[in-house]
Amino acid sequence: MTANTILLTGLPRAGTTLSCHILNNCPATLALHEPMKPGDFEPAAGTDAAVLRIQQFAEATRQQVLREGKALSQQKDGAVPENPVAANAVAGGLRPMDVSLGLIDVSARVLPADFTLIIKHNALFTALLPELAASFPMYAIVRNPLAVLASWNLVDLPINKGHIPAAEQFDRALKNTLAATHDVLDRQLHILEWFCVRYVQHLNGRWLRYEDFVIDPLTLVSPLGLPAPATSIPTRASKNAGYDLVLMEQLYTRVSGFGEAIWSIYPRAQVDELMETIRASQ
């Protein structure tokens, strides 16, 4: 295992960036949001080469933080934000990305030499999960699949069209399945199941639920063995009233009849309950 480095992965739009934002409140901890470019990896070199590249990146980042007080991360205004997507939709009705890759100044954090470095990537780390889990402590952020699908349909990202490039470059079976599936929502359901299968098979229950840590951030902090934040972290309120009911009914019907691993992480009753609260809020 790589000392004092934790890898975080999770479903896209499940609160993985928010989790980094929260974890950056913990003493002696630095959480980075997707600091590597998946396109820079060479899948033809094999997964072992990819794991080695991540190990080397983690060590180089640790040294740069200690030497220069700076680290590479997707960032907005020099920090890891709560949400990497803009609050408002633009032309086309989708919300664009609102972060960029750059150095953030962490010198004011006064991190000790043995600080905990957390690196988050969703699709890239999930694609490499069997190999990475042997080298790093790993956890996944998950969220009610109905809420995840709803979010995928609102953002200007490849997942909106039913593709996940950072995963497809390492998993040819997934790439072929998506290429042979013509309906966008069917592709999204295949991707959702793909993520969940890998968590069930390789994480042995080490997944953390968005619905829990937005209410109590310590349910995110404690499993990672990190010290509690010195100051209280605001909780987040449900936004069920903001959903498009017609879209949610369609997503609910389709996800209810799809997959197996999805239901190992979220019991059907929790998806049913979310749909009922959405209906009641309209």
Disulfide bonds with the S-S distance in Angstrom:
none
